[in-house]
Structures are given as structure tokens and as C-alpha cells.
């Protein structure tokens, strides 16, 4: 195990005296978590310069040495797991337990190890006695990683682990809402990674724009909204950057008429409400056949009532607040519009605005039209609309009716029938009798305006390399 740092991680990442800083408040309590540095374009240039200096030796080290460093970094994450989880819980709001803060920190270590272990060999594409052509993947150079506020540590590792494994250096720009988590994670990772290869530039929008159009950065990875992704595409055009974009979802789930409502209720709930609904690939609109509609509504409501919501550091809680007030307002406004339209509130929809924190109650909405904004727009919070359908063709048409297609799911007692429906859904991943589960061995990416490029597994590594054919 790696030795722990001599000072707390929050102290280690705080701005130096006299440097600008931003107070970060706990979204559950409003209390001060810590002060994050506010970096600018000068710090971005310094990070790029350090990356350029360090990257050639890292590229020359080869896959075995780089994999060993990633495994050592995983050891360091595990050694600091408790402190990292508490920083994450206080800054992002997610509880320690359940599929939340401790889970996210554990996933960071697991992804580092899985990335280190993934095999990527040169591929002989032609060898016929006259022609020999072999496909290799060389380092790109410097990768810019722009992360979100919902899973700040885990998604950062999704970006930096394959980039480093492929011989690149990485400059990270975290969300302004959750910089402390990413700064603390990098502080831990850099115990095992050579200096200059991983730098976090904790700044505002100008830093993100500067990263996206910087001529020395060869690739940008971004997870976030479709609108911001389009802006990055525009910013990257002049330098013809490689891009991996994981954008908005509004994922659909279809429950077939043979499904057992009581058997699928727990899976449906966590597919929708993991991280209090603040997940790109969460289930955000549910289509249920009329024959079992009321039974599914009841089973979901019964299960949802059992899941406690509250301050993340309280060990019993499994759901937390919305991370910021803007997101709270989006969810509240969409639910109010659904109520005004005559939709039926099965649970929730009644926030207590007098209490501290950005808590919006677990909310289930039935008898809602497919065109309602709560269905048609990505709510990104703890509110699930449940739409009734009469035949599977109708459900497929509604599920495919939006411009996004990150994930989807089909629920049935007959997995083969579910797979047949799955092949007709316009989504990068379609789960059967589950929703949102990701695996470091399985490629992941979106369809339509949910982005392009793949992450995870050997395919994900390829997207962090520059393909080169050796012909002869």
C-alpha cells in the first residue's frame, strides 16, 4: 500500500496564499467544504509545457511500465479511499454508501487496474506473401480532459487512465462545481505517475475554451451536455483535434407486457435514481405496457418509499441533494409543468424549500403525455415519468423519437424477446433487465447527439492512440 500524505488532501490542493480561490459549499448543508484554486490561461500554458516535456519519456517507457504505474496509482487511491470518499460526498452531495461516494472511489481503482490489464497488440491486417501491413497505435501526445460534476472522480479516471496507458500526458479541467474532488484525486494519483504527465487546471470557462483550441493538445475528451459538446467541436475545428464526446442522454426504458413488476422494481429504481438521477446514462423516461402499467407504478412506488434521502455523511442515506441550485430549479420546473398538465404524482413532487440544501424528493409521475417536457427534456434529477403504451411498435417509436441516444433498456421475462427489441433502439448501449451498468472491459459510447467515440476496453484504448500502418 502507498503511504498516506502528510497533510489532508484539502490542504494539499488549496490555493497558495495570495492566489485566487473559490469557496466550495456542501450542497446538502451549505457548509464550507474547502477552497479551490481558480486557475487561468497562464496555468494552462504551464501545464501544457510540463506535459510536452514529460510525455516523450513516458511514451518511450512502453506499455508494461505504464501499466505498472497505473496499478501503483490504484494502490494509492485505495490507501486514501476514506478521505477521497468524504471529500466527494461533501462536495458533490452523494452519500457515502450505496452506489455513491465509496462506490465511485472504488471504481476509480478498479478502472485503473482494468485499463492497465487490457491487452492491445499490433494487428496484422494483411500478410499474403507479397504485402505485409501491421496496424499500430502510437501516443497522440497531450490529451485534454474536461469532466462533469456528477461523477467527477470516476469520469476523470475514465479519461486519464487510457490516455496515460497509451503514452500520453493529460491536462484535466474539472467542473467549477466539483474541483476539489478532482484536485484531490490527482494529488493521490501523482504519487505514482511521473511529474508533468497529469495536471489539473481548475478554472472557469476560459480554461475549457483554451484547452479545446490549444494547438499543442491533440485530443479532447469531454463528458457533459450536448450544447457544451457542440461548442467544443467548434473550438477544436481549427486544430483538427481528435474528440471523444459523451453527451446528454435522456435514456428510455421499455417494459414488455410479460415482465414481473415486483421482480424488476428495484432494478428500475436504481437505473433511474442512481446518484439521485444525476447520471448521463440513467433511465429518464419509462414506457410500460398498459396490461401491467398500474402494477409497475405501484411496485416502483413501494420500493422508492424505502430508499432514504439526506445528508451524504449520514451512513444510512442512499440518495442525496442535487449538486447545485441551477439543476434543482430545472427538476422543480419540469415537475411543476407535469403537474400543471394533469399528470398523476405517485410520489414526491413536493419539495420543502424551507430546509437547507438542494434536496428534491424522489418523484414518480404517471399518466403523462410523451410530449410533456418532463419526458422530452433530460431532467437529470430524481424525477421519473412513466408513460403508458399499447403496443411495442408504439413504444419503440417513442423511445427513438428524440435526438439523443446514449443508452436504453428493455425489461422482460423473455431475454430473447427483449434482445430483439433492443436491436431496434437507437442507442449506443441497450441493457436487458438492467439499466446503466458499465464495465471497464465493455466499450461505451453514444448514438445521435449523445456524442461519438468509444471508451473502455481495447476499443477505448484505440481512441487514445494515433493509428499508424507499417506497410512493408
C-alpha positions in Angstrom: 0.0 0.0 0.0 1.1 3.5 -0.7 1.9 5.7 2.3 -0.6 8.4 3.0 0.2 12.1 2.5 1.4 14.1 5.5 -1.3 16.7 5.2 -5.0 16.5 4.4 -5.9 16.4 0.8 -8.0 19.5 1.1 -5.0 21.4 2.5 -2.7 20.0 -0.2 -4.9 21.3 -3.1 -5.8 24.7 -1.6 -4.6 27.8 -3.3 -1.3 29.3 -2.1 -1.6 32.5 0.0 -2.5 35.4 -2.2 -3.7 33.2 -5.1 -7.4 33.5 -6.2 -9.7 30.9 -4.8 -13.3 29.8 -4.8 -15.3 28.6 -1.8 -17.0 25.3 -2.4 -20.1 24.7 -0.3 -21.7 21.4 0.6 -25.0 21.1 -1.5 -26.6 19.2 1.4 -25.9 21.7 4.2 -24.5 24.9 2.7 -21.4 24.5 4.9 -17.9 25.3 3.6 -16.1 22.2 2.2 -12.9 23.9 1.2 -11.3 26.5 -1.1 -10.4 25.5 -4.6 -7.8 27.4 -6.7 -9.0 29.4 -9.6 -6.5 28.9 -12.4 -6.3 30.9 -15.6 -4.7 30.7 -19.0 -1.2 31.1 -17.6 -1.6 28.0 -15.5 -3.0 26.2 -18.6 0.1 27.1 -20.5 2.3 25.9 -17.7 0.5 22.6 -17.6 0.9 22.2 -21.4 4.6 23.0 -21.2 5.1 20.4 -18.4 3.2 17.8 -20.4 5.2 18.4 -23.5 8.4 18.0 -21.5 7.4 14.8 -19.7 5.4 13.0 -22.5 8.2 11.7 -24.7 9.9 9.7 -22.0 6.6 8.3 -20.9 5.8 7.2 -24.4 9.2 5.5 -24.7 8.6 3.7 -21.4 6.3 1.2 -23.1 3.0 -0.5 -22.0 4.4 -2.7 -19.2 6.0 0.3 -17.3 2.9 2.5 -17.9 0.6 -0.3 -16.7 2.7 -0.8 -13.5 2.3 2.9 -12.8 -1.4 2.7 -13.2 -1.6 -0.2 -10.8 0.5 1.7 -8.3 -1.9 4.6 -8.7 -4.8 2.3 -7.9 -3.0 1.3 -4.7 -2.6 4.9 -3.8 -6.4 5.5 -4.4 -7.2 2.6 -2.1 -4.8 3.9 0.6 -6.7 7.3 0.6 -10.1 5.9 -0.2 -11.8 7.1 3.0 -10.6 10.7 2.7 -11.4 10.8 -1.0 -14.9 9.5 -0.4 -15.6 12.1 2.3 -14.4 15.0 0.1 -16.6 13.6 -2.7 -19.7 13.2 -0.5 -19.3 16.7 0.9 -18.6 18.5 -2.4 -20.9 16.6 -4.8 -23.6 15.7 -2.3 -23.8 11.9 -2.9 -24.0 9.7 0.2 -21.1 7.6 1.3 -22.9 4.3 0.9 -24.9 2.6 -1.8 -23.8 3.2 -5.4 -22.4 6.6 -4.4 -19.1 8.0 -2.9 -17.3 4.9 -1.7 -18.5 3.1 -4.8 -17.1 5.9 -7.0 -13.7 5.8 -5.3 -13.6 2.1 -5.6 -14.5 2.4 -9.3 -11.5 4.7 -9.8 -9.2 2.0 -8.5 -10.9 -0.7 -10.5 -10.8 1.2 -13.8 -7.1 2.0 -13.3 -6.4 -1.7 -12.8 -8.6 -2.8 -15.7 -7.0 -0.3 -18.0 -3.6 -1.5 -17.0 -4.5 -5.1 -17.8 -6.3 -4.5 -21.1 -4.3 -6.1 -24.0 -3.7 -4.0 -27.1 -1.3 -5.7 -29.6 -0.3 -4.6 -33.1 -2.8 -6.0 -35.6 -1.6 -7.7 -38.8 -4.2 -6.7 -41.4 -2.6 -8.2 -44.5 0.1 -10.8 -44.8 -0.2 -12.7 -48.1 3.4 -13.3 -49.0 3.6 -10.2 -51.1 2.2 -7.5 -48.8 2.5 -7.1 -45.1 0.6 -4.4 -43.3 0.5 -4.0 -39.5 -1.7 -1.6 -37.6 -0.1 0.1 -34.6 -1.3 2.7 -32.1 1.1 5.4 -31.2 0.6 8.1 -28.5 -1.2 11.2 -29.6 0.8 13.5 -27.3 -1.2 15.6 -25.0 -4.9 14.9 -24.1 -7.2 17.4 -22.7 -9.9 16.0 -20.3 -12.9 18.1 -19.4 -15.1 16.5 -16.8 -18.6 16.9 -15.3 -19.8 17.4 -11.7 -22.0 14.3 -11.3 -19.3 11.6 -11.2 -16.2 13.9 -11.0 -13.6 11.3 -9.8 -14.8 8.3 -11.7 -15.3 10.0 -15.1 -11.9 11.7 -14.7 -10.3 8.3 -14.3 -12.2 7.1 -17.4 -10.5 9.8 -19.3 -7.0 9.8 -17.8 -6.4 6.1 -17.3 -6.5 5.1 -21.0 -4.8 8.3 -22.1 -1.8 7.6 -19.7 -1.7 3.9 -20.6 -1.4 4.8 -24.3 1.7 7.0 -23.6 0.0 10.4 -23.5 0.2 13.3 -21.0 -3.1 14.7 -19.7 -4.3 18.2 -18.7 -7.6 18.0 -16.8 -10.2 20.8 -16.5 -12.7 19.8 -13.8 -16.2 21.3 -13.4 -16.3 24.5 -11.4 -18.9 22.8 -9.2 -16.6 19.9 -8.1 -12.9 20.9 -8.5 -11.8 19.7 -5.0 -12.7 16.1 -5.8 -10.6 16.0 -8.9 -7.7 18.0 -7.4 -7.6 15.6 -4.5 -7.7 12.6 -6.8 -4.9 13.9 -8.9 -2.8 14.7 -5.8 -3.1 11.0 -4.9 -2.5 9.7 -8.5 0.6 11.8 -8.9 2.3 9.9 -6.1 2.7 7.1 -8.7 2.9 8.9 -12.0 6.0 10.8 -13.2 5.8 14.6 -12.8 4.3 16.7 -15.5 2.1 13.9 -17.0 -1.1 14.7 -15.1 -2.0 18.3 -14.2 -5.4 19.7 -13.1 -6.2 23.2 -14.2 -9.1 24.3 -12.0 -10.5 27.3 -13.8 -13.6 28.8 -15.4 -15.0 28.6 -18.9 -12.0 30.4 -20.5 -9.8 27.5 -19.4 -12.1 25.0 -21.0 -12.1 27.0 -24.2 -8.4 27.4 -24.1 -7.9 23.7 -23.7 -10.3 22.9 -26.6 -8.5 25.2 -29.0 -4.9 24.8 -27.8 -2.6 23.9 -30.7 -0.4 21.6 -28.6 -3.3 19.4 -27.4 -4.0 16.6 -29.9 -7.2 15.2 -28.4 -10.0 16.3 -26.2 -12.3 14.0 -24.1 -15.4 15.6 -22.8 -18.4 14.4 -20.7 -21.3 16.8 -20.3 -24.1 18.5 -22.0 -24.8 18.2 -25.8 -24.7 22.0 -26.0 -21.2 22.2 -24.5 -20.1 19.3 -26.6 -21.1 21.2 -29.8 -19.1 24.3 -28.5 -16.1 22.1 -28.1 -16.5 20.7 -31.6 -16.4 24.3 -32.9 -13.5 25.3 -30.7 -11.5 22.3 -31.8 -12.0 22.7 -35.5 -9.1 25.0 -36.4 -6.6 22.5 -34.9 -8.4 19.4 -36.2 -8.4 17.7 -32.7 -9.4 14.2 -32.2 -12.5 14.1 -29.9 -14.3 11.7 -27.7 -17.7 13.2 -26.6 -20.1 11.6 -24.1 -23.0 13.9 -24.1 -26.6 14.1 -22.9 -28.8 11.0 -22.7 -32.5 11.1 -21.7 -32.4 7.3 -21.8 -35.6 5.3 -22.5 -36.6 2.1 -20.9 -39.3 -0.2 -22.3 -41.2 -2.7 -20.1 -42.7 -5.5 -22.1 -46.1 -6.9 -21.1 -44.7 -10.2 -19.8 -42.4 -8.6 -17.2 -42.9 -9.2 -13.5 -43.4 -5.8 -11.9 -42.2 -6.9 -8.4 -39.1 -8.5 -9.8 -38.0 -5.5 -11.8 -38.9 -2.7 -9.5 -35.6 -2.5 -7.7 -33.6 -2.6 -11.0 -35.9 0.1 -12.5 -35.5 2.3 -9.5 -31.7 2.3 -9.4 -31.5 2.5 -13.2 -33.3 5.8 -12.8 -32.3 7.2 -9.4 -28.6 6.2 -9.1 -26.7 9.3 -7.9 -30.1 10.9 -7.3 -30.8 10.8 -11.1 -27.7 12.8 -11.9 -26.2 10.4 -14.4 -25.9 10.8 -18.2 -26.9 7.1 -18.8 -29.6 6.9 -16.1 -33.1 5.8 -17.0 -35.0 9.1 -17.6 -38.3 8.0 -19.3 -40.1 4.7 -18.8 -42.5 3.2 -21.2 -44.8 0.5 -19.7 -47.4 -1.7 -21.4 -50.9 -1.0 -20.5 -51.5 -4.5 -19.2 -49.1 -4.1 -16.3 -48.9 -0.3 -16.1 -50.6 0.1 -12.7 -48.7 -2.8 -11.2 -45.4 -1.4 -12.3 -46.3 2.0 -11.0 -47.3 0.5 -7.6 -44.2 -1.7 -7.3 -41.9 1.2 -8.2 -43.6 3.5 -5.7 -43.4 0.8 -2.9 -39.7 0.4 -3.5 -39.0 4.1 -3.8 -40.5 4.8 -0.4 -37.9 2.6 1.3 -34.8 4.5 0.0 -33.7 7.2 2.4 -32.5 10.6 1.2 -30.4 13.0 3.3 -27.0 14.4 4.1 -24.3 12.2 2.5 -22.1 11.8 5.6 -25.0 10.1 7.4 -24.3 6.4 6.9 -28.0 5.4 6.4 -28.7 7.6 3.4 -28.7 6.3 -0.2 -29.9 9.4 -2.0 -28.6 13.0 -1.7 -29.3 16.5 -2.9 -29.0 17.9 -6.4 -25.4 19.1 -6.7 -26.3 22.8 -7.5 -29.2 25.1 -7.4 -29.5 25.5 -11.1 -30.1 21.8 -11.5 -32.6 21.8 -8.7 -34.5 24.5 -10.5 -34.6 22.5 -13.7 -36.0 19.5 -12.0 -38.6 21.5 -10.0 -39.8 23.4 -13.0 -40.2 20.3 -15.1 -42.2 18.5 -12.4 -44.4 21.6 -11.9 -45.1 21.6 -15.7 -46.1 17.9 -15.5 -48.4 18.6 -12.6 -50.0 21.5 -14.4 -50.6 19.3 -17.4 -52.7 16.9 -15.3 -50.1 14.2 -14.8 -50.5 12.0 -11.7 -47.9 12.3 -9.0 -47.3 8.9 -7.5 -44.7 10.0 -5.1 -42.8 13.2 -4.3 -43.2 16.4 -6.3 -43.5 18.4 -3.0 -40.0 19.9 -2.1 -39.6 21.6 1.3 -38.0 24.8 0.3 -37.5 25.9 3.9 -34.8 23.3 4.5 -31.1 23.8 3.8 -29.6 22.0 0.8 -30.7 21.3 -2.7 -32.9 18.4 -1.8 -35.7 17.4 -4.3 -37.8 14.5 -3.2 -37.8 11.2 -5.0 -40.6 11.8 -7.6 -42.6 9.4 -9.8 -45.0 10.8 -12.3 -47.7 8.7 -14.1 -50.3 9.3 -16.8 -48.1 11.7 -18.6 -48.0 12.5 -22.3 -44.9 11.6 -24.3 -44.6 15.2 -25.5 -44.5 16.6 -21.9 -41.3 18.5 -21.2 -40.5 16.1 -18.3 -40.4 13.3 -20.8 -38.9 15.2 -23.8 -36.2 17.0 -21.9 -33.4 15.5 -19.9 -34.3 16.3 -16.2 -31.1 15.0 -14.7 -32.5 14.6 -11.3 -34.8 12.4 -9.1 -38.0 12.5 -11.1 -39.1 9.7 -13.4 -42.0 10.0 -15.9 -43.9 6.7 -16.6 -45.6 6.6 -20.0 -48.3 4.0 -20.9 -48.2 2.3 -24.3 -50.5 -0.1 -26.1 -48.1 -2.0 -28.4 -44.4 -2.5 -28.7 -44.1 -0.7 -32.1 -45.5 2.4 -30.4 -43.0 2.1 -27.5 -40.1 1.7 -29.9 -41.2 4.8 -31.9 -41.4 6.9 -28.7 -38.1 5.7 -27.4 -36.4 6.5 -30.7 -38.2 9.9 -31.0 -35.6 12.1 -29.5 -32.3 13.4 -31.0 -30.2 11.7 -28.3 -29.3 8.1 -27.8 -26.8 7.3 -25.1 -28.4 4.3 -23.5 -31.7 2.4 -23.3 -33.1 -0.7 -21.7 -35.7 -3.4 -22.3 -37.3 -5.4 -19.4 -39.0 -8.8 -20.0 -39.3 -12.3 -18.6 -38.0 -13.4 -22.0 -34.5 -12.2 -22.6 -34.5 -13.2 -26.2 -37.6 -11.2 -26.9 -36.0 -8.3 -25.1 -32.9 -8.6 -27.2 -35.0 -8.4 -30.4 -36.5 -5.2 -29.3 -33.1 -3.9 -28.2 -31.7 -4.3 -31.7 -34.3 -1.7 -32.9 -33.4 1.0 -30.4 -31.2 4.0 -31.5 -28.8 4.0 -28.5 -25.1 3.3 -28.0 -25.8 0.7 -25.3 -29.0 -1.2 -24.7 -29.3 -3.2 -21.5 -31.6 -6.1 -20.9 -33.3 -6.3 -17.5 -30.9 -3.7 -16.1 -30.0 -0.1 -16.9 -26.8 1.9 -16.7 -24.3 -0.8 -15.7 -20.9 0.0 -17.1 -17.9 -2.3 -17.2 -14.2 -1.4 -18.0 -14.0 -4.3 -20.4 -17.0 -3.3 -22.5 -16.9 -0.4 -25.0 -19.3 2.5 -24.2 -20.4 5.5 -26.3 -23.4 7.3 -27.6 -25.5 7.5 -30.8 -27.0 10.5 -32.5 -26.4 13.7 -30.5 -25.3 11.8 -27.4 -21.7 12.0 -28.8 -19.1 10.0 -30.6 -16.1 8.0 -29.8 -15.7 4.9 -27.6 -14.4 4.5 -24.1 -13.4 1.4 -22.1 -11.7 -1.8 -23.1 -9.3 -2.3 -26.1 -11.6 -0.1 -28.3 -11.3 2.7 -25.7 -7.5 2.4 -25.8 -7.5 2.7 -29.6 -9.4 6.0 -29.3 -6.5 7.4 -27.2 -3.9 6.4 -29.8 -2.9 7.6 -33.2 -3.3 4.7 -35.7 -0.3 4.0 -37.9 0.1 1.4 -40.6 3.5 0.0 -41.2 3.3 -1.3 -44.7 6.2 -3.5 -45.8 
